[in-house]
Amino acid sequence: MKKTETKNIDLEKLVFSKTSPRTIIEKFNSADPDFIELCSSVKQHGVIQNILVRPAGKKFEIVDGERR
C-alpha cells in the first residue's frame, strides 16, 4: 500500500486531468470566472475537503475532487 500524505500546494501548481470523466471541467482555465471564483473561495476558506493529486512534471494533476 502506498503512503498517503497531506500537504499544501500552491493553486498555481494545479492542473486538471485530461482523463477526467467530467467534461465540464475542460472549460476551466486561469481566466474563467468560475475558476477564479473557485480559487478565491479556496484562498478565503481553505480547502474544506482534501483533493487527490499526482505529480505531473513541476505541477500536480487533480485526480479526484476538482470541485471541492
MDTraj code that builds the backbone (N, CA, C; nanometers):
import mdtraj as md
import numpy as np

residues = "MET LYS LYS THR GLU THR LYS ASN ILE ASP LEU GLU LYS LEU VAL PHE SER LYS THR SER PRO ARG THR ILE ILE GLU LYS PHE ASN SER ALA ASP PRO ASP PHE ILE GLU LEU CYS SER SER VAL LYS GLN HIS GLY VAL ILE GLN ASN ILE LEU VAL ARG PRO ALA GLY LYS LYS PHE GLU ILE VAL ASP GLY GLU ARG ARG".split()
xyz = np.array([
    [0.0840, -0.1178, 0.0000],
    [0.0000, 0.0000, 0.0000],
    [0.0886, 0.1243, 0.0000],
    [0.0538, 0.2210, -0.0825],
    [0.1318, 0.3439, -0.0911],
    [0.1018, 0.4349, 0.0267],
    [0.2024, 0.5092, 0.0656],
    [0.1884, 0.6049, 0.1745],
    [0.1067, 0.7251, 0.1263],
    [0.0116, 0.7671, 0.2082],
    [-0.0684, 0.8846, 0.1782],
    [-0.0217, 0.9973, 0.2682],
    [-0.0067, 1.1152, 0.2116],
    [0.0320, 1.2295, 0.2925],
    [-0.0504, 1.3506, 0.2527],
    [-0.0645, 1.4400, 0.3452],
    [-0.1378, 1.5632, 0.3216],
    [-0.0394, 1.6786, 0.3239],
    [-0.0469, 1.7654, 0.2221],
    [0.0376, 1.8840, 0.2215],
    [-0.0301, 1.9942, 0.1421],
    [0.0135, 2.1149, 0.1673],
    [-0.0399, 2.2309, 0.0959],
    [0.0357, 2.2489, -0.0350],
    [-0.0394, 2.2786, -0.1407],
    [0.0178, 2.3013, -0.2732],
    [-0.0365, 2.4332, -0.3254],
    [0.0490, 2.5154, -0.3822],
    [0.0048, 2.6424, -0.4400],
    [-0.0961, 2.6154, -0.5512],
    [-0.2016, 2.6966, -0.5552],
    [-0.3056, 2.6797, -0.6574],
    [-0.2494, 2.6867, -0.7981],
    [-0.1462, 2.7671, -0.8174],
    [-0.0869, 2.7829, -0.9498],
    [-0.0214, 2.6547, -0.9997],
    [0.0032, 2.5598, -0.9093],
    [0.0684, 2.4343, -0.9475],
    [-0.0314, 2.3234, -0.9808],
    [-0.1610, 2.3529, -0.9708],
    [-0.2624, 2.2519, -1.0008],
    [-0.3050, 2.2585, -1.1468],
    [-0.3204, 2.1422, -1.2073],
    [-0.3724, 2.1326, -1.3439],
    [-0.4822, 2.0270, -1.3452],
    [-0.5806, 2.0451, -1.4318],
    [-0.6891, 1.9491, -1.4429],
    [-0.6445, 1.8303, -1.5263],
    [-0.6958, 1.7146, -1.4924],
    [-0.6636, 1.5919, -1.5638],
    [-0.7348, 1.5888, -1.6985],
    [-0.6636, 1.5516, -1.8011],
    [-0.7240, 1.5375, -1.9337],
    [-0.8073, 1.4096, -1.9429],
    [-0.7906, 1.3189, -1.8465],
    [-0.8648, 1.1930, -1.8465],
    [-0.9843, 1.1964, -1.7518],
    [-1.0144, 1.3126, -1.6958],
    [-1.1267, 1.3261, -1.6031],
    [-1.2572, 1.2944, -1.6747],
    [-1.3463, 1.2181, -1.6083],
    [-1.4758, 1.1900, -1.6708],
    [-1.5669, 1.3127, -1.6752],
    [-1.5325, 1.4164, -1.6015],
    [-1.6120, 1.5395, -1.6014],
    [-1.5710, 1.6253, -1.7201],
    [-1.6512, 1.6266, -1.8231],
    [-1.6163, 1.7047, -1.9420],
    [-1.6335, 1.8539, -1.9188],
    [-1.7178, 1.8933, -1.8252],
    [-1.7388, 2.0355, -1.7989],
    [-1.6104, 2.1028, -1.7498],
    [-1.5243, 2.0288, -1.6869],
    [-1.4002, 2.0848, -1.6344],
    [-1.3122, 2.1373, -1.7472],
    [-1.3244, 2.0826, -1.8665],
    [-1.2417, 2.1264, -1.9782],
    [-1.2579, 2.2751, -2.0080],
    [-1.3704, 2.3345, -1.9697],
    [-1.3918, 2.4762, -1.9978],
    [-1.3109, 2.5667, -1.9058],
    [-1.2616, 2.5150, -1.7948],
    [-1.1900, 2.5977, -1.6994],
    [-1.0506, 2.6320, -1.7496],
    [-1.0130, 2.7546, -1.7271],
    [-0.8763, 2.7984, -1.7480],
    [-0.8518, 2.9126, -1.6501],
    [-0.7336, 2.9640, -1.6441],
    [-0.6999, 3.0637, -1.5431],
    [-0.7766, 3.1943, -1.5582],
    [-0.8389, 3.2183, -1.6723],
    [-0.9160, 3.3407, -1.6929],
    [-1.0668, 3.3171, -1.6785],
    [-1.1087, 3.1926, -1.6602],
    [-1.2504, 3.1593, -1.6495],
    [-1.3073, 3.2126, -1.5180],
    [-1.4186, 3.2866, -1.5218],
    [-1.4767, 3.3426, -1.3991],
    [-1.5103, 3.2371, -1.2931],
    [-1.5582, 3.1188, -1.3352],
    [-1.5892, 3.0131, -1.2379],
    [-1.4624, 2.9621, -1.1701],
    [-1.3558, 2.9491, -1.2465],
    [-1.2289, 2.9037, -1.1902],
    [-1.1731, 3.0088, -1.0945],
    [-1.1834, 3.1359, -1.1318],
    [-1.1366, 3.2448, -1.0462],
    [-1.2167, 3.2461, -0.9159],
    [-1.3486, 3.2245, -0.9263],
    [-1.4332, 3.2197, -0.8066],
    [-1.3933, 3.1029, -0.7167],
    [-1.3671, 2.9874, -0.7770],
    [-1.3241, 2.8710, -0.7007],
    [-1.1926, 2.8992, -0.6286],
    [-1.0961, 2.9568, -0.6985],
    [-0.9669, 2.9899, -0.6374],
    [-0.9843, 3.0908, -0.5249],
    [-1.0701, 3.1893, -0.5446],
    [-1.0967, 3.2899, -0.4426],
    [-1.1561, 3.2248, -0.3173],
    [-1.2492, 3.1326, -0.3384],
    [-1.3108, 3.0624, -0.2263],
    [-1.2078, 2.9807, -0.1490],
    [-1.1201, 2.9128, -0.2213],
    [-1.0160, 2.8331, -0.1559],
    [-0.9210, 2.9238, -0.0782],
    [-0.8854, 3.0379, -0.1370],
    [-0.7979, 3.1314, -0.0671],
    [-0.8635, 3.1850, 0.0600],
    [-0.9934, 3.2121, 0.0532],
    [-1.0651, 3.2694, 0.1668],
    [-1.0951, 3.1652, 0.2746],
    [-1.1433, 3.0480, 0.2343],
    [-1.1900, 2.9482, 0.3305],
    [-1.0971, 2.8282, 0.3450],
    [-1.0028, 2.8142, 0.2538],
    [-0.9194, 2.6947, 0.2522],
    [-0.9933, 2.5820, 0.1827],
    [-0.9281, 2.4688, 0.1723],
    [-0.9917, 2.3508, 0.1135],
    [-1.0643, 2.2800, 0.2262],
    [-1.1944, 2.2720, 0.2144],
    [-1.2755, 2.2124, 0.3187],
    [-1.2612, 2.0607, 0.3167],
    [-1.2417, 2.0058, 0.1998],
    [-1.2239, 1.8624, 0.1847],
    [-1.1027, 1.8411, 0.0933],
    [-1.0155, 1.7509, 0.1336],
    [-0.8938, 1.7275, 0.0557],
    [-0.9245, 1.6809, -0.0861],
    [-0.8315, 1.7108, -0.1761],
    [-0.8387, 1.6587, -0.3118],
    [-0.7220, 1.5625, -0.3312],
    [-0.7322, 1.4794, -0.4302],
    [-0.6274, 1.3829, -0.4618],
    [-0.5534, 1.4315, -0.5853],
    [-0.4217, 1.4408, -0.5761],
    [-0.3402, 1.4854, -0.6891],
    [-0.2258, 1.3880, -0.7105],
    [-0.1644, 1.3987, -0.8283],
    [-0.0434, 1.3203, -0.8554],
    [0.0559, 1.4132, -0.9252],
    [0.1843, 1.3876, -0.9068],
    [0.2847, 1.4724, -0.9715],
    [0.2690, 1.4683, -1.1233],
    [0.2854, 1.5853, -1.1843],
    [0.2806, 1.5986, -1.3301],
    [0.3886, 1.6984, -1.3689],
    [0.5108, 1.6512, -1.3782],
    [0.6233, 1.7408, -1.4047],
    [0.6458, 1.8308, -1.2844],
    [0.6437, 1.9622, -1.3065],
    [0.6613, 2.0576, -1.1968],
    [0.5273, 2.0983, -1.1354],
    [0.4191, 2.0403, -1.1846],
    [0.2848, 2.0716, -1.1356],
    [0.2225, 1.9464, -1.0755],
    [0.0954, 1.9571, -1.0365],
    [0.0220, 1.8446, -0.9809],
    [-0.1110, 1.8328, -1.0532],
    [-0.1401, 1.7137, -1.1038],
    [-0.2642, 1.6878, -1.1755],
    [-0.3723, 1.6476, -1.0754],
    [-0.4897, 1.7081, -1.0860],
    [-0.6010, 1.6739, -0.9989],
    [-0.6608, 1.5415, -1.0448],
    [-0.6596, 1.4426, -0.9555],
    [-0.7112, 1.3113, -0.9866],
    [-0.8573, 1.2998, -0.9411],
    [-0.8870, 1.3567, -0.8258],
    [-1.0223, 1.3480, -0.7709],
    [-1.0495, 1.4691, -0.6829],
    [-1.1700, 1.5238, -0.6939],
    [-1.2107, 1.6337, -0.6070],
    [-1.1938, 1.7708, -0.6670],
    [-1.1988, 1.7813, -0.7991],
    [-1.1725, 1.9109, -0.8650],
    [-1.2722, 2.0188, -0.8286],
    [-1.3889, 1.9844, -0.7782],
    [-1.4870, 2.0870, -0.7402],
    [-1.5014, 2.1016, -0.5886],
    [-1.4049, 2.0511, -0.5135],
    [-1.4141, 2.0621, -0.3672],
    [-1.3646, 2.1949, -0.3213],
])
top = md.Topology()
chain = top.add_chain()
for i, resn in enumerate(residues, 1):
    res = top.add_residue(resn, chain, resSeq=i)
    for name in ("N", "CA", "C"):
        top.add_atom(name, md.element.get_by_symbol(name[0]), res)
traj = md.Trajectory(xyz[None], top)
